[in-house]
Amino acid sequence: MSEKTKDIANLYDLCLMHTYTPAVALLEGHGSKVTGMDNMQYIDLTAGIATLACGHCHPKVTEAIVNQAKLLPHCSNLYYNPNMALLGQRLSKLSGGYKAFFANSGAEANENMVKIARLWGKDKGGRYEVITFNKGFHGRTLAMCAATAQTKIQDGFDPLPTGFAYADYNDLDSVKAALSDRTVAIMLEPVQGEGGVIPADPAFLQGVADLCKEHDLLLLFDEIQTGMGRTGTLFAWEDTPVKPDLFTLAKALGGGLPLSAVLARPDIADLVKPGMLGTTFGGNPCACAAALAVLDVIEEEKLLDHVKTAGAQLREGLEALAAVHPQILDVRGKGLLLGMVVEGAAKDVVNACRELGALCCTAGEHVVRFIPPLNIPEKDIAEALDMISDALDQLWGDAE
Ligand SMILES: Cc1ncc(COP(=O)(O)O)c(C=O)c1O
């Protein structure tokens, strides 16, 4: 760690709550490259944890943010906010007529999605319980800790809000077992991200959707990580046999600024009346301007096609490494949301890769996660794969 980085680390120790364990201090980023305070350049296969879809400082996104910041950086919800209207219109068109509520973070969007589901359940015999899945991740507010069926997220925060029941992902029988006369909805990630990059089996999704129909339940998708093109379609549900009644977006939506959204079928959205939901910064004009620019870039630069080819390139490269390193047990995921399951601690792989200039992150104890910008060039992927290969040789011994 360089002296400058140590100074920052000391400030973290002294003045911040010990929430995170950062590795290096970042100063600047362009495209899929970032530079640290130690003057080292890295290829960023984390993209702000799946946030920077267009890479660091995409000129269109930066320009949209700067222009709006010079005009009207914030507009309270007492007044019409033109950017929020335009973004709502755009997402409505792209989702097939769904209506939006804008918030700031993924957890906040999910929490509002659950509130809307409960509102809907009021007229259905007062049903309120939402089935979520083991290894899922939905955020860190108290209700979303309760929705996240992982003890490491919940421990220490009792009593958690009630109203959630848990089932096993990709196991329809366990969903049936979790159903009760309280159930109002089933909520899932189309690919479990933090839980280990586990894609939903299409037959499982169809089974869940059939159960929802049979028992008059809402199907809720948490697309905080999968949304905005990460898996190769703008919304991950577009490449599944089902369509959720409500879904959430965050992370990549705001091009690096905090922005999230709940999108709901119009008849469900219309249950929401003035005063029921709200948040001061939700739909901030700069964040909405960034989101409109992100959508433009995704379309103009044909990023959904690029995700498919870049995802295939990265996956093939990781599979080639798996062929020579028996410590790699699996490569899985979709598009540019890929996980490499390893025998030992994933964080050791992440640290070794970073030392050589490739940033990746973990998804649970044994999964190394790759979530680069959606526009990462072929040559950056090739370069990063060489670094990962060298890092694995160092860690586990030369593959040859
Ligand atoms: C699927 C999913 N849902 C919700 C969240 C929480 O989002 P936020 O950290 O913006 O509250 C995350 C964050 O990683 C996520 O991956």
Ligand as a Chemical Component Dictionary entry (heavy atoms), coordinates in Angstrom:
data_LIG
# 
_chem_comp.id                   LIG 
_chem_comp.type                 NON-POLYMER 
_chem_comp.pdbx_formal_charge   0 
_chem_comp.three_letter_code    LIG 
# 
loop_
_chem_comp_atom.comp_id 
_chem_comp_atom.atom_id 
_chem_comp_atom.alt_atom_id 
_chem_comp_atom.type_symbol 
_chem_comp_atom.charge 
_chem_comp_atom.model_Cartn_x 
_chem_comp_atom.model_Cartn_y 
_chem_comp_atom.model_Cartn_z 
_chem_comp_atom.pdbx_ordinal 
LIG C1 C1 C 0 -29.954 -7.842 -6.505 1  
LIG C2 C2 C 0 -29.698 -6.694 -5.574 2  
LIG N1 N1 N 0 -30.723 -6.137 -4.938 3  
LIG C3 C3 C 0 -30.553 -5.102 -4.115 4  
LIG C4 C4 C 0 -29.308 -4.564 -3.892 5  
LIG C5 C5 C 0 -29.151 -3.408 -2.949 6  
LIG O1 O1 O 0 -28.873 -2.256 -3.662 7  
LIG P1 P1 P 0 -28.319 -0.951 -2.895 8  
LIG O2 O2 O 0 -26.976 -1.316 -2.367 9  
LIG O3 O3 O 0 -28.281 0.110  -3.954 10 
LIG O4 O4 O 0 -29.290 -0.646 -1.818 11 
LIG C6 C6 C 0 -28.202 -5.116 -4.545 12 
LIG C7 C7 C 0 -26.856 -4.575 -4.298 13 
LIG O5 O5 O 0 -25.855 -5.214 -4.518 14 
LIG C8 C8 C 0 -28.397 -6.197 -5.417 15 
LIG O6 O6 O 0 -27.385 -6.769 -6.066 16 
# 
loop_
_chem_comp_bond.comp_id 
_chem_comp_bond.atom_id_1 
_chem_comp_bond.atom_id_2 
_chem_comp_bond.value_order 
_chem_comp_bond.pdbx_ordinal 
LIG C1 C2 SING 1  
LIG C2 N1 SING 2  
LIG C2 C8 DOUB 3  
LIG N1 C3 DOUB 4  
LIG C3 C4 SING 5  
LIG C4 C5 SING 6  
LIG C4 C6 DOUB 7  
LIG C5 O1 SING 8  
LIG O1 P1 SING 9  
LIG P1 O2 DOUB 10 
LIG P1 O3 SING 11 
LIG P1 O4 SING 12 
LIG C6 C7 SING 13 
LIG C6 C8 SING 14 
LIG C7 O5 DOUB 15 
LIG C8 O6 SING 16 
# 
